[in-house]
Amino acid sequence: NHCVACIANLWNCPKPKNFETTKAYAGAGTVGSTEACLLAGLALKFRWRQWYAKTFNKTQKEVLSVQPNIIISTLYQAAWEKLFKYFDVVPKFVSPSYKSMKIDPEKVEALIDEETMGVVCIMGNHYGGQYDRVDLVNEIVTKVNKEKGFQVGIHVD
């Protein structure tokens, strides 16, 4: 909990409603990046399910029949394949610019729909080490969430 709290404080995360009782932020620390990808994917998926059920007046059982999607660069690491295959998440791929090797936030915006649970930004892809512009992707995701009432999250890998 200490490491998660340090990161939460670093990013100025709001304290959970039960913080005074638990003294804990939601989160997990992992040893490897595969675990981090899978836990992040599950967290996005469970949060999306709650939002989807409430927004479309569905039961949790009805929501289970809907496959959410995640927007991710084609330069993703292999761990994400496990999320797609074993956790029933549909990937929506964004091809980065061949010049910058980064995803274009405008392309991300065009892919977001009511079944999108999140967008993955990569901080140091395996091919050239380039960083996706998380700040620009965040601006797009925040705008779409406000305009459409979505709850799309971002995971930084």
C-alpha positions in Angstrom: 0.0 0.0 0.0 2.9 2.4 0.7 4.1 2.3 -2.9 0.6 2.8 -4.3 0.0 5.7 -1.9 3.3 7.3 -3.0 2.3 7.2 -6.6 -1.2 8.3 -5.8 0.2 11.3 -3.9 2.7 12.1 -6.7 -0.2 12.2 -9.2 -2.5 14.1 -6.9 -5.1 11.4 -7.0 -8.3 12.1 -5.1 -8.7 10.2 -1.9 -11.3 7.4 -2.0 -14.4 7.8 0.0 -13.3 5.2 2.5 -9.8 6.5 2.8 -10.1 7.5 6.5 -11.0 3.9 7.3 -8.7 2.0 5.0 -5.8 4.4 4.5 -5.5 2.9 1.1 -5.8 4.0 -2.5 -7.0 1.5 -5.2 -4.1 0.1 -7.0 -1.5 -2.7 -7.2 2.2 -3.1 -7.5 3.6 -5.8 -9.8 6.9 -7.4 -10.4 6.6 -7.7 -14.1 5.0 -5.7 -16.9 2.7 -8.5 -18.0 1.0 -8.5 -14.7 0.7 -4.7 -14.9 -0.9 -4.8 -18.3 -3.4 -7.6 -17.3 -4.3 -5.9 -14.0 -4.8 -2.5 -15.7 -6.9 -4.2 -18.4 -9.1 -5.9 -15.8 -9.5 -2.6 -13.8 -10.5 -0.8 -17.0 -12.9 -3.6 -17.9 -14.6 -3.8 -14.5 -15.0 0.0 -14.3 -16.4 0.0 -17.9 -18.9 -2.8 -17.0 -20.3 -0.7 -14.2 -20.6 2.4 -16.4 -22.1 0.5 -19.3 -24.7 -1.2 -17.1 -25.8 2.1 -15.5 -25.7 4.1 -18.8 -27.7 1.6 -20.9 -29.9 0.3 -18.0 -28.5 -3.3 -18.3 -28.0 -5.9 -15.6 -24.5 -7.1 -14.9 -25.4 -10.4 -16.6 -26.5 -8.5 -19.8 -23.3 -6.6 -19.8 -21.3 -9.8 -19.8 -22.4 -10.5 -23.3 -20.9 -7.2 -24.6 -17.2 -7.2 -25.5 -15.4 -4.0 -24.6 -12.6 -2.7 -26.8 -9.3 -1.0 -26.0 -7.4 1.3 -28.3 -3.7 0.6 -28.6 -0.8 1.2 -30.8 0.4 -1.5 -33.2 3.7 -1.2 -31.4 2.3 -2.8 -28.2 4.2 -5.4 -26.2 3.1 -9.1 -26.4 1.6 -9.1 -23.0 -1.5 -7.3 -24.3 -2.2 -10.4 -26.5 -3.2 -12.2 -23.3 -5.7 -9.5 -22.5 -7.3 -9.7 -25.9 -7.4 -13.5 -26.0 -8.2 -14.5 -22.5 -10.1 -11.6 -21.1 -12.4 -11.0 -24.1 -11.3 -7.6 -25.0 -11.4 -6.4 -28.6 -8.2 -4.5 -29.7 -8.7 -1.4 -31.9 -5.3 -0.7 -33.4 -3.8 2.7 -34.1 -0.9 2.6 -36.5 1.7 5.2 -35.5 3.3 7.6 -37.9 6.3 5.9 -39.5 8.2 9.2 -39.0 7.6 9.7 -35.3 6.7 6.1 -34.2 4.0 7.7 -31.9 0.2 7.4 -32.1 -1.8 10.3 -33.4 -4.3 11.5 -30.8 -6.7 12.4 -33.6 -6.8 8.8 -34.8 -7.5 7.8 -31.2 -10.6 10.1 -31.1 -12.1 8.5 -34.3 -11.9 5.0 -32.7 -13.6 5.8 -29.3 -17.2 4.5 -29.0 -19.5 3.4 -26.2 -17.8 0.0 -25.9 -14.3 1.6 -25.5 -13.0 0.9 -22.0 -9.6 2.5 -22.4 -6.7 3.8 -24.4 -3.1 2.5 -24.0 -0.3 5.0 -24.4 3.2 3.5 -24.6 6.1 5.2 -22.9 9.1 3.7 -24.7 8.0 1.3 -27.4 10.1 -1.7 -28.2 11.2 -0.5 -31.6 12.8 2.9 -31.0 11.9 3.8 -27.4 9.6 6.6 -28.5 7.0 8.0 -26.1 3.3 8.5 -27.1 2.0 11.9 -26.2 0.0 11.0 -23.2 -0.9 14.7 -22.5 -2.5 15.0 -26.0 -4.3 11.7 -25.8 -5.6 12.7 -22.4 -7.0 16.0 -23.8 -8.8 14.0 -26.5 -10.1 11.4 -24.1 -11.3 14.0 -21.6 -13.1 15.9 -24.4 -14.8 12.8 -25.7 -15.8 11.7 -22.2 -17.4 15.1 -21.5 -19.1 15.4 -24.9 -20.5 11.9 -25.0 -20.8 11.0 -21.3 -18.3 8.2 -21.7 -15.9 6.9 -19.1 -12.9 5.9 -21.2 -9.7 5.5 -19.2 -6.1 5.7 -20.1 -3.3 3.2 -19.2 0.3 4.3 -19.6 2.4 1.3 -20.4 
